[in-house]
Amino acid sequence: MYSFNLENIVPSGGLDCLIAKATINKSNKWHRRLGHVNFKNLNKLVTGNLVRGLPSKIFQNDHTCVTCQKGKQHKASYKSKSVSSISHSLQLLHMDLFGPTSGRSLNHKTYFLVITDDFSRFSWVFFLRTKDETSGILKDFKRQIDNQLNQKVKIIRCDNGTEFKNMDFIELCGSKGIKRKYSTARTPQQNGVAKRKNKTLIEAARTMLADSLLPNTFWA
């Protein structure tokens, strides 16, 4: 075996440096020492000489790290339904309340309630000062639907917020024969239609404010 000091060599052209591969035990040891870092990033640390004491070898991943599978696993995505069970508008409504916002609007509003029809994806947006205004807005909204559109709401899907889990809202749904569907706690994917609509509205408001050079008080 021969030892070379590459620091004293002045190359005339390109210099290729061959680095030996580390053993599986040594690769596993440094993988665990550096907080189970990805082996691709581990080899980048070697190439850039960014970690003091890290041997100049190519680390290889020839094994399955069980702890990485436990600590880095992702939730399975929710598959969308191929066939919709909704046949007409206003049969199912998605609801979500967003807020409080970082700044008040001109009318001192800090919340907004979004109601989305599952069939047509048409949305209604209502602005609120406090959460307890939700029940009154929903009562007025139900009366307008009955009178103006002559339609019946059958199902409401929402999260477990207190604005949807109170006696006023439960009595309203019970008196009108509306079925309530609550998503599981800490699982916003089950109320994905409302969450995605909120994101769309927030991005649209932020974009229009930036385009018109208006202060954030005009967000509503």
Summary of the structure (lengths in Angstrom):
residues: 220
radius of gyration: 29.0
end to end distance: 74.3
largest distance: 92.0
contacts: 511
relative contact order: 0.11
helix: 39%
strand: 14%
